[in-house]
Amino acid sequence: MRAQGVSKRGSRRKAAARGSGSGSGSGGSGRKSAGKKPPSAFWRWFKRLVFWGGALAVLGAIFVAVSVGFAARSIPSFHELKTNTNAQTIVVRARDGTQIVELGPSFGEWLEYDEIPDNMTNAMIAVEDRRYHSHFGIDPIGLTRAGYVAVTDSGRLAATSTITQQLARNIFLNNNRTIDRKAREMVLAMALEWKFSKEQILELYLNKVYFGGGAYGIDSASRKFFSHPATELSVGEASIIAGLVKAPSRYSPTADVDAAVGRAKTVLRLMREQGFISAEQANVNVDAVKLKKEQNQNSVRYFTDWALPQLDLLLPENYEPIEVWTTIDVGMQRAATASIKANSPNGAQGALVSLDRDGAILALVGGTDYVESNYNRATSAMRQPGSSFKLFVYLAALEAGYKPNDMVKDTKVTIDGWSPRNSNGRFTGETSLRSSFARSINTVAAQLGNEVGFGTVASMARRLGITSPLSAVPSMTLGSNEVRLLDMTRAFAVVSAKGKSVEPYGITKVVTASGETIYRHKPDEPKQLFQDYVSAGMTDLLQTAVQTGTGKAAQIGRPVAGKTGTTSSNKDGYFVGFSSGITTGVWMGRDDNKRVAGLQGGRAPAQAFAAYMRYAVKDRPIEEFDTELNLPDWQMEPDDEYFFGDPDDYYYIDEQGNLIEPGTRDPDSDGIPFPIEGEQLPGDGTRPTNPAIPEDQQAADDDFLEQAIGAPIPPDNPANAAPIQEAPPN
């Protein structure tokens, strides 16, 4: 029993000891918990941010890696990127081969990386991407710096694009400043770095980056600004080209030399700081760099705007760079531009077209300043030609049978309620066709138009190349219809070509960069639009208009034929004429069609014509005009045979009443079957009498005849008759 009791007490002591120990432990544990602070909310969120941020970073890295991989797979090969160009380059040359303008992007010669001068690559890296060789397409240091600047400098965003990013943007993207475009630019830049070497990327960049003035790539820029290939670039020249990338238009040496030099000095300083050149090289005199002189070819753009769109019709589909050889004469174009600027009245525009005898355009000016207005008044403007339109009226009259010496009447006339008046307000009465044209008499032109038909005048204008709508109304004879200067010049050129058709053209051939001729102008066989005698008569009239008429101001010391034109209220002034195979038309007026004080075709336009033509014909032989009228048979003086044919071709009755068949008449007989009133008869001038009719059996006696004619019958012997008394002079 004790044993059991002892056992129980021991158990209770152990239990108590366990309980006491447990309580002691609890108490100790409670004291420890009370001494340790729980983690703060910030710390808990920070740990969560690190965890989830790391997870997102890993996912983002995976996403970027996948995006870069896909982008790298979609990027064309290096060879494809080399040969791909965004647009066609067109070099336009004058007739002597002189380059007059270059249109579209110019890519120059492609330079392999080893051919690019070290000065050029070093200058570009120094100014655009100093850590180019150490980054993977994007520059983390540059991005960090840009972010810091954005935070500390009122949100200003600094440039962060590496050379690789710029290449990606130039080839694949646009210049929109959006986050989406920037993100794609970075992905493509890393893809380029993944796919190509640093040398290949630099080669692509330096051959494709834009340097202004249409020049893409360093070779094109070098040729444009320094007239030599990029392989010959000096340190100073390389610094100028490298400085253009930031702002091609602002730092272009052709636009602002001082700005270009200042930027180049910045590039040289950066090259020295980064160890690419020595201090001595950095002190190069950039001001001494010789820039290519740009000829002012402002006005020639009027010509190229008219000619180059024709390539779509002349050429097969082609994207290769081409050279377009044209008919333009550089000297004549310069003279034409100067003559228009010097003679156009204040506030007025002027235009000029000059054609060679085959239709080749030697000069074309569409306005006084292409930069201010590129509207082509020579080929597009529809203006009234005034009296120069009388060309078609007089051509129609000459073709209808008029001759320069024929007399016409300058008198008041009304046609369908319309009464033209002359500029001097007077009428001269009888005058020759030549004089009426030289003095530009309106009433005569109106009468001629009415006589030949206004539809005939319109048809003549159409025949000679007038393409604008024409109204066949009386006032058309004075130039009320609107026409184009090019068309009017073409019409006068037809007269100069003695009636043969003339087709204006401006492109002679087109050659590709590989030297293949893909187009050559082939002139059409000219058509005879009217006969030589019409051309001779018209030239006679046109020459007189310059010699003694309204076009005296167009004289140049050699034969000139032409016609003035002035519209009502002096809104338009015209002169069109030709000399030594060159036909030139001049128009002046305001674009708003308002009056120009003192503007007349015989003044400013004729003076501009003369100023230009003196230069244009100086190397050509003097040519006298052919004004001899070799009239066709139907315009010669008529005779019996013209009206009635040969008597042998007719049946007729002889004096004895016999029927004579054609071809059987006795050649010795005196039979005259068809006497003409007023013609002198053969022999003694008396008609043969019919012996079958006795003389005393005449149809009427002498008394009746004397009463009928109011005079005595002359005696049979004219020799004994009294002489006819002439009335005394008044």
C-alpha positions in Angstrom: 0.0 0.0 0.0 2.8 2.4 0.8 4.3 1.5 -2.4 1.2 2.6 -4.2 0.9 5.7 -2.1 4.5 6.6 -2.7 4.0 6.0 -6.3 1.0 8.3 -6.5 2.8 11.0 -4.6 5.7 10.7 -6.9 3.4 10.9 -9.8 1.8 14.0 -8.3 5.2 15.5 -7.7 6.3 14.8 -11.2 3.1 16.1 -12.6 3.5 19.1 -10.4 7.0 19.5 -11.5 5.9 19.2 -15.1 3.1 21.6 -14.4 5.5 24.0 -12.7 8.0 23.6 -15.5 5.4 24.1 -18.1 4.2 27.2 -16.3 7.7 28.4 -16.0 8.2 27.9 -19.7 5.0 29.7 -20.5 6.0 32.5 -18.4 9.4 32.7 -20.1 7.9 32.5 -23.5 5.5 35.2 -22.7 8.3 37.5 -21.6 10.2 36.9 -24.8 7.1 37.7 -27.0 6.6 40.9 -25.1 10.2 42.0 -25.9 10.1 41.5 -29.8 8.4 44.2 -32.1 6.2 42.9 -35.0 7.3 44.0 -38.6 5.9 47.3 -39.8 3.5 47.6 -42.7 6.2 49.4 -44.8 8.5 46.5 -44.3 5.9 44.0 -45.2 5.0 45.9 -48.4 8.6 46.4 -49.3 9.2 42.6 -49.1 6.2 42.1 -51.2 7.3 44.7 -53.7 10.7 43.1 -54.0 9.2 39.7 -54.5 6.7 40.7 -57.0 8.9 43.2 -58.6 11.5 40.5 -59.1 8.9 38.2 -60.5 7.7 40.9 -62.9 11.2 41.8 -63.9 11.9 38.1 -64.8 8.6 38.0 -66.7 9.4 41.3 -68.4 12.9 40.1 -69.3 11.4 37.0 -70.8 8.9 39.0 -72.7 11.6 41.4 -74.0 13.8 38.5 -74.9 11.0 36.8 -76.8 10.1 40.2 -78.5 13.7 40.8 -79.5 14.0 37.3 -80.8 10.9 37.6 -82.9 12.0 41.0 -84.1 15.4 39.7 -85.0 13.8 36.9 -87.1 11.6 39.4 -89.0 14.4 41.9 -89.7 15.6 41.6 -93.4 19.1 40.4 -94.1 22.0 42.8 -94.2 22.1 42.5 -98.0 18.4 43.4 -98.3 18.8 46.4 -96.0 21.7 47.6 -98.1 19.8 47.5 -101.4 16.5 48.8 -100.1 15.8 52.5 -100.7 12.7 54.4 -99.7 12.3 56.4 -102.9 13.7 57.1 -106.4 16.5 59.6 -107.0 16.1 61.7 -110.1 19.0 63.8 -111.4 17.9 66.3 -114.0 20.4 67.5 -116.6 20.3 70.3 -119.2 20.9 69.7 -122.9 24.7 70.0 -122.4 24.7 67.5 -119.5 24.9 70.1 -116.7 23.1 69.0 -113.6 20.4 71.5 -113.0 18.5 69.9 -110.1 18.4 66.6 -108.1 15.1 65.4 -106.8 14.2 62.7 -104.3 16.6 61.2 -101.9 20.2 60.8 -102.9 22.0 57.9 -101.5 25.4 58.3 -103.3 27.8 55.4 -103.5 27.5 52.6 -100.9 30.7 52.5 -98.8 31.8 49.3 -97.1 32.8 49.7 -93.4 36.5 49.4 -94.3 36.1 52.2 -96.9 34.6 54.7 -94.5 37.3 57.0 -93.1 38.1 56.6 -89.4 37.5 60.4 -89.0 33.9 59.9 -90.1 33.1 57.0 -87.8 34.8 58.6 -84.8 33.1 61.9 -85.3 29.7 60.2 -85.5 30.3 58.1 -82.4 31.7 61.1 -80.5 28.7 63.3 -81.1 25.8 60.8 -81.3 26.7 57.7 -79.1 29.9 57.8 -77.1 29.2 54.4 -75.5 28.3 52.8 -78.8 30.8 49.9 -78.5 29.7 49.0 -74.9 25.9 48.9 -75.0 23.5 46.3 -76.4 21.4 48.7 -78.5 20.1 50.9 -75.7 22.3 52.8 -73.3 21.2 52.3 -69.6 23.5 55.0 -68.4 22.1 57.4 -71.0 18.5 56.4 -70.0 19.3 57.0 -66.3 20.8 60.4 -67.0 17.8 61.3 -69.2 15.4 60.2 -66.4 17.4 62.3 -63.9 17.2 65.4 -66.2 13.5 64.9 -66.7 12.9 64.9 -62.9 15.2 67.8 -62.0 14.7 70.0 -65.0 11.0 70.6 -65.1 10.2 67.6 -67.1 12.6 68.3 -70.0 13.3 65.1 -71.9 16.9 64.7 -73.1 17.8 62.9 -76.2 18.5 59.2 -75.4 18.6 57.5 -78.8 21.7 55.5 -79.6 23.1 55.1 -83.1 21.4 51.7 -83.2 18.0 53.2 -82.2 18.4 55.9 -84.8 19.0 53.3 -87.4 15.9 51.3 -86.3 13.8 54.4 -86.5 15.1 55.5 -89.9 14.6 52.0 -91.4 11.4 50.7 -89.8 9.6 53.5 -87.9 8.5 57.1 -88.1 9.4 60.1 -86.0 6.3 60.2 -83.8 7.2 61.1 -80.2 5.1 58.4 -78.5 5.9 55.9 -75.8 4.7 53.1 -78.0 7.0 54.1 -80.8 9.9 54.5 -78.4 9.3 51.0 -77.0 9.3 49.5 -80.4 12.4 51.4 -81.3 14.2 49.9 -78.3 13.1 46.4 -79.1 14.2 46.8 -82.8 17.5 48.3 -81.7 18.3 45.3 -79.5 17.2 43.0 -82.3 19.6 44.8 -84.7 22.4 44.3 -82.1 21.5 40.6 -81.8 21.5 40.0 -85.5 24.3 42.3 -86.8 27.8 43.2 -85.7 28.8 46.7 -84.5 30.6 47.3 -87.8 27.6 46.3 -89.9 25.3 48.6 -87.9 27.7 51.5 -88.4 27.9 50.7 -92.1 24.1 50.7 -92.5 23.8 53.9 -90.4 26.4 55.9 -92.2 25.1 55.0 -95.6 21.4 55.7 -94.7 21.2 58.5 -92.2 19.7 61.8 -93.5 22.0 64.8 -93.7 19.7 67.3 -95.2 19.1 68.6 -98.7 17.9 65.3 -99.9 21.2 63.6 -99.1 21.1 60.2 -97.5 24.4 58.7 -96.4 27.8 60.2 -96.0 28.8 59.8 -99.7 25.8 61.7 -100.9 26.4 64.4 -98.3 30.0 64.7 -99.1 29.3 65.1 -102.8 26.5 67.6 -102.2 28.5 69.8 -99.8 32.1 69.3 -100.8 32.0 68.0 -104.4 34.0 64.9 -103.7 33.3 61.3 -102.5 33.2 60.5 -98.8 36.4 58.4 -99.0 38.3 61.7 -99.2 36.7 63.4 -96.2 39.0 65.4 -94.0 38.6 65.9 -90.2 37.0 69.2 -90.7 34.6 68.0 -93.4 33.7 64.9 -91.3 32.9 67.1 -88.3 30.5 69.2 -90.4 28.7 66.1 -91.8 28.5 64.5 -88.3 27.0 67.7 -86.9 24.2 67.7 -89.4 22.4 64.6 -87.9 21.0 66.5 -85.0 19.2 69.1 -87.1 19.9 68.8 -90.9 18.0 71.9 -91.9 19.4 74.1 -89.1 23.0 73.1 -89.5 23.1 72.7 -93.3 26.2 74.6 -94.7 24.1 75.7 -97.7 21.5 77.3 -95.5 23.6 78.7 -92.6 27.4 78.5 -92.8 27.9 80.0 -89.4 25.6 77.5 -87.7 27.3 74.6 -89.5 30.8 75.7 -88.5 29.7 76.3 -84.9 28.2 72.8 -84.7 31.4 71.3 -86.3 33.6 72.9 -83.6 31.4 71.2 -81.0 32.0 67.8 -82.7 35.8 68.4 -82.8 35.8 69.2 -79.1 33.9 66.0 -78.3 36.3 64.0 -80.5 39.3 65.4 -78.6 37.7 64.8 -75.2 37.0 61.1 -76.1 40.6 60.6 -77.4 39.7 60.2 -81.1 41.9 63.2 -82.2 44.7 65.2 -80.7 44.4 68.8 -79.5 46.2 69.9 -82.6 43.7 68.2 -84.9 40.8 69.6 -82.9 42.1 73.1 -83.8 41.5 72.6 -87.5 40.2 75.8 -89.2 36.6 74.7 -90.1 36.0 78.1 -91.7 38.6 77.2 -94.4 36.6 74.2 -95.6 35.6 74.7 -99.2 31.9 74.2 -99.7 30.3 73.4 -103.0 28.8 76.5 -104.7 25.1 76.0 -105.3 23.8 77.5 -108.5 20.5 79.3 -108.1 18.2 77.2 -110.3 15.0 78.6 -108.8 13.1 79.1 -112.0 14.1 75.8 -113.6 11.7 74.0 -111.1 8.8 75.4 -113.2 10.2 73.3 -116.0 10.8 70.2 -114.0 7.4 70.4 -112.5 5.9 70.3 -116.0 8.3 67.7 -117.5 8.9 65.1 -114.8 5.3 63.9 -114.4 5.5 62.8 -118.0 7.9 60.0 -116.9 4.9 58.0 -115.6 3.8 57.8 -119.2 7.2 57.5 -120.9 8.9 54.9 -118.7 8.2 51.4 -117.6 7.9 50.8 -113.8 11.3 51.6 -112.4 12.7 52.4 -109.0 16.3 52.6 -109.8 18.0 56.0 -109.6 17.8 57.7 -113.0 19.2 60.7 -114.9 16.8 62.7 -117.0 18.4 64.6 -119.9 16.3 67.6 -121.0 16.1 70.2 -123.7 16.7 73.1 -121.3 19.6 75.5 -122.2 21.1 76.7 -119.0 22.2 80.1 -120.4 18.8 80.7 -122.0 17.0 79.7 -118.9 19.0 82.2 -116.9 18.4 84.9 -119.5 14.7 84.2 -119.5 14.5 84.4 -115.8 16.4 87.7 -115.7 14.2 89.2 -118.5 11.0 88.3 -116.7 12.2 89.7 -113.4 13.5 92.9 -114.9 10.5 93.7 -117.0 7.5 92.5 -115.0 5.5 95.5 -113.6 5.4 95.9 -109.8 2.8 93.5 -108.4 2.5 91.6 -111.6 3.7 88.1 -112.5 5.4 87.1 -115.7 5.9 83.9 -117.7 8.0 82.9 -120.7 8.2 79.8 -123.0 10.8 79.4 -125.7 10.7 76.7 -128.3 13.3 75.5 -130.8 12.1 74.9 -134.4 11.5 71.2 -133.6 9.5 71.9 -130.4 12.3 71.5 -127.9 11.7 73.7 -124.9 14.8 75.9 -124.5 13.6 77.9 -121.6 10.5 78.0 -119.4 9.7 80.4 -116.6 6.4 80.1 -114.8 6.6 83.1 -112.5 8.9 85.7 -111.0 9.9 83.6 -108.0 9.3 79.8 -107.6 9.9 79.9 -103.8 7.1 82.5 -103.4 4.7 80.7 -105.8 5.2 77.5 -107.6 2.1 78.0 -109.7 3.2 77.5 -113.3 1.7 80.4 -115.4 3.5 79.2 -118.5 1.8 75.8 -118.8 -1.3 76.0 -116.5 -2.6 79.5 -116.3 -5.7 80.3 -118.5 -5.5 83.9 -119.6 -6.9 86.0 -122.4 -4.3 86.6 -125.2 -5.9 89.8 -126.5 -5.0 90.7 -130.1 -2.3 88.0 -130.4 -5.3 85.7 -131.0 -5.7 87.5 -134.4 -3.1 85.1 -135.7 -5.9 82.6 -136.2 -8.3 85.1 -137.7 -5.8 86.2 -140.4 -4.6 82.7 -141.0 -8.1 81.7 -141.8 -8.5 84.7 -144.0 -5.3 84.0 -145.9 -6.3 80.4 -146.4 -9.7 81.6 -147.7 -8.0 83.7 -150.4 -6.9 87.0 -148.9 -3.5 88.4 -149.6 -1.4 90.9 -147.6 -1.9 93.6 -150.2 -5.7 93.2 -150.4 -7.6 96.3 -149.4 -10.1 96.1 -146.4 -12.2 98.7 -144.8 -11.7 100.0 -141.3 -15.2 101.2 -140.4 -17.7 100.8 -137.7 -19.3 97.4 -137.7 -21.9 95.6 -135.6 -22.1 91.8 -135.6 -24.9 90.1 -133.7 -25.3 93.2 -131.5 -21.6 93.4 -130.8 -19.7 96.5 -131.9 -15.9 96.3 -131.5 -13.9 99.6 -131.2 -10.3 100.3 -132.0 -7.9 101.2 -129.3 -7.5 104.8 -130.7 -11.2 105.2 -131.1 -10.9 106.2 -134.8 -11.5 104.5 -138.2 -9.1 104.9 -141.0 -11.2 103.7 -143.9 -9.5 101.8 -146.7 -6.4 100.1 -145.7 -4.4 97.0 -146.6 -4.6 93.7 -144.8 -1.0 94.1 -143.9 -1.5 97.5 -142.3 -4.6 96.5 -140.5 -2.7 93.6 -138.8 0.4 95.7 -138.0 -1.7 98.3 -136.4 -4.0 95.7 -134.8 -7.2 97.2 -136.1 -10.1 95.5 -134.3 -12.9 96.2 -136.7 -11.0 94.6 -139.6 -10.3 91.5 -137.5 -14.0 91.3 -136.6 -15.1 91.6 -140.2 -12.6 89.0 -141.4 -13.8 86.6 -138.7 -17.4 87.2 -139.6 -16.6 86.6 -143.3 -14.6 83.4 -142.9 -16.8 82.2 -140.0 -16.1 82.2 -136.3 -16.2 78.4 -136.4 -13.5 78.4 -139.0 -11.3 80.6 -136.8 -11.8 78.2 -133.9 -10.9 75.3 -136.1 -7.7 77.0 -137.1 -6.8 77.6 -133.5 -7.5 73.9 -132.7 -5.4 72.9 -135.7 -2.4 74.8 -134.4 -2.6 73.3 -130.9 -4.9 75.4 -128.8 -6.3 72.9 -126.3 -8.5 75.1 -124.1 -12.2 75.5 -124.6 -13.1 78.0 -127.3 -16.4 79.9 -127.9 -17.1 80.7 -131.6 -18.5 84.1 -130.9 -17.7 87.5 -132.6 -15.5 88.7 -129.7 -13.2 85.7 -130.1 -11.5 87.6 -132.9 -10.1 90.0 -130.3 -8.9 87.2 -127.9 -11.8 86.8 -125.5 -11.2 83.1 -125.1 -8.7 82.0 -122.4 -5.6 80.1 -123.6 -2.3 78.8 -122.2 0.9 80.5 -123.0 2.6 77.3 -124.1 -0.2 76.6 -126.6 0.0 80.1 -128.1 3.8 79.8 -128.4 3.3 76.5 -130.1 0.9 78.0 -132.6 3.3 80.8 -133.6 6.1 78.1 -133.9 3.9 76.4 -136.6 4.0 79.6 -138.7 7.8 79.8 -138.2 8.0 76.1 -139.4 6.1 77.1 -142.6 2.9 75.4 -141.6 4.4 72.1 -140.3 3.1 70.8 -136.9 5.2 71.4 -133.8 5.0 69.3 -130.7 6.6 70.8 -127.6 8.8 68.4 -125.6 11.2 68.7 -122.7 12.8 65.2 -122.2 15.4 63.8 -124.6 16.5 60.7 -122.9 16.4 58.8 -119.5 19.4 56.8 -118.3 19.6 54.5 -115.3 22.3 54.4 -112.7 23.7 51.3 -114.5 24.0 53.3 -117.7 21.1 51.8 -119.6 19.1 54.1 -121.8 15.4 53.3 -121.0 13.9 56.2 -123.0 14.9 58.3 -126.0 12.7 61.0 -127.6 11.6 60.1 -131.1 10.0 63.0 -132.9 6.8 62.4 -134.8 6.7 63.1 -138.5 5.5 66.7 -138.8 2.2 67.2 -140.6 1.5 70.1 -143.0 -1.2 72.1 -141.3 -1.5 74.8 -144.0 0.2 75.6 -147.3 3.4 77.5 -147.7 1.7 80.5 -149.2 -0.5 80.9 -146.1 2.7 80.7 -143.9 4.5 83.2 -146.2 1.6 85.7 -146.0 1.2 85.3 -142.2 5.0 85.8 -141.7 4.7 88.9 -143.9 2.0 90.3 -141.6 3.9 89.3 -138.4 7.1 90.9 -139.6 5.4 94.1 -140.4 3.8 94.2 -137.0 7.3 94.3 -135.5 8.9 96.6 -138.1 6.3 99.3 -138.2 3.4 98.2 -136.0 2.5 97.6 -132.3 5.5 95.3 -131.7 8.4 97.7 -132.4 9.8 97.1 -128.9 10.5 93.5 -129.9 13.2 94.5 -132.5 16.6 92.9 -131.8 18.6 93.9 -134.9 17.7 90.9 -137.0 14.4 89.8 -138.7 11.7 89.3 -136.1 8.0 88.3 -136.6 5.5 88.6 -133.8 2.3 89.9 -132.5 1.3 91.9 -129.4 -1.8 91.3 -127.3 -3.5 93.5 -124.6 -6.8 92.8 -122.9 -9.4 95.2 -121.6 -8.4 97.3 -118.6 -4.8 96.1 -119.1 -5.2 92.9 -117.2 -3.1 90.8 -119.5 -0.1 91.7 -121.8 1.1 89.3 -124.5 3.9 89.1 -127.0 4.7 86.0 -129.1 7.2 86.0 -131.9 10.0 84.2 -133.6 13.5 84.8 -135.1 16.2 82.5 -136.4 14.2 79.4 -135.6 13.4 80.2 -132.0 9.8 81.0 -131.0 9.1 82.7 -127.7 6.0 83.7 -125.9 5.7 86.2 -123.0 2.7 86.9 -120.7 2.4 89.3 -117.9 -0.4 90.1 -115.5 -1.7 89.7 -111.9 -2.8 86.3 -110.5 -6.0 88.0 -109.1 -6.8 89.3 -112.6 -6.7 92.9 -111.5 -5.7 95.8 -113.7 -2.0 96.5 -114.1 -1.3 100.2 -114.8 0.4 100.7 -118.2 0.5 97.0 -119.1 0.4 96.6 -122.8 1.7 93.8 -125.0 3.8 96.2 -127.0 5.7 97.4 -123.9 6.8 95.2 -121.0 6.1 91.8 -122.7 7.7 92.9 -125.9 10.7 94.3 -124.0 11.1 91.1 -122.1 10.9 89.2 -125.4 13.7 91.3 -126.9 15.9 91.1 -123.8 15.7 87.3 -123.9 15.9 86.8 -127.7 19.1 88.9 -128.0 20.8 86.3 -125.9 19.0 83.3 -127.3 19.8 83.9 -131.0 23.3 85.4 -130.6 25.1 82.2 -131.8 22.6 81.5 -134.6 22.9 82.7 -138.2 20.6 85.5 -139.3 17.7 84.1 -141.2 15.6 86.2 -143.6 11.9 85.4 -143.7 10.3 83.8 -146.8 7.4 86.1 -147.5 7.1 85.4 -151.3 3.6 84.4 -152.1 3.6 81.4 -154.4 -0.1 81.2 -154.8 -2.0 78.1 -155.8 -3.7 78.0 -159.3 -7.1 78.8 -157.9 -5.8 82.1 -156.5 -4.1 83.2 -159.8 -5.9 85.5 -162.2 -8.6 83.5 -164.0 -8.6 82.7 -167.8 -11.0 81.0 -170.1 -9.6 77.6 -169.7 -9.5 77.8 -165.8 -13.2 78.5 -165.7 -14.4 76.5 -168.7 -11.6 74.1 -169.6 -10.2 73.4 -173.0 -12.8 73.9 -175.8 -11.7 70.6 -177.3 -13.2 68.9 -174.2 -16.8 70.1 -175.0 -19.6 69.5 -177.5 -20.6 72.7 -179.2 -22.4 74.0 -182.3 -20.3 75.6 -185.0 -21.2 78.7 -187.1 -23.1 76.5 -189.5 -25.2 74.9 -186.8 -23.4 71.6 -186.9 -22.7 69.6 -183.6 -19.0 69.2 -183.1 -17.9 66.3 -180.9 -15.0 66.7 -178.4 -11.6 66.4 -179.9 -12.8 66.8 -183.5 -12.8 70.6 -183.8 -10.8 72.1 -186.6 -7.7 73.7 -184.9 -7.7 76.4 -187.7 -11.3 77.4 -187.1 -12.1 80.6 -185.3 -14.9 79.1 -183.3 -15.2 80.7 -179.9 -17.9 78.7 -178.1 -17.7 80.5 -174.7 -16.8 84.2 -175.0 -16.1 85.9 -171.7 -17.5 89.3 -171.0 -14.8 91.9 -171.2 -12.2 89.7 -172.8 -10.4 90.8 -175.9 -11.4 88.7 -178.9 -8.9 87.3 -181.4 -8.1 89.0 -184.6 -9.6 92.5 -185.2 -11.8 92.2 -182.1 -15.0 91.7 -184.0 -17.2 88.6 -183.6 -17.7 86.6 -186.8 -21.1 87.0 -188.3 -23.4 84.3 -189.3 -23.8 84.4 -193.1 -27.1 82.7 -192.8 -28.5 85.9 -191.3 -28.6 89.0 -193.6 -27.3 92.2 -192.0 -30.5 94.0 -192.9 -32.5 91.5 -190.8 -31.2 92.5 -187.4 -33.4 91.8 -184.4 -34.0 95.5 -183.6 -33.7 98.6 -185.8 -31.3 101.4 -185.1 -33.9 103.8 -183.7 -34.9 101.3 -181.0 -31.2 100.7 -180.1 -30.5 104.4 -179.9 -33.4 104.8 -177.5 -32.3 101.9 -175.4 -28.7 103.0 -175.0 -29.4 106.7 -175.0 -26.7 107.4 -177.6 -26.3 107.3 -181.3 -25.1 104.0 -182.9 -21.4 104.3 -183.8 -20.6 104.1 -187.5 -19.4 101.0 -189.1 -16.0 102.5 -189.6 -14.5 103.3 -186.2 -11.6 105.1 -187.7 -13.9 108.0 -188.9 -15.8 108.2 -185.6 -15.5 111.3 -183.4 -13.1 110.8 -180.4 -14.7 110.1 -177.0 -14.7 113.2 -174.8 -13.3 112.6 -171.4 -14.8 114.5 -168.5 -12.5 117.3 -167.2 -10.8 116.3 -163.9 -12.4 117.4 -160.7 
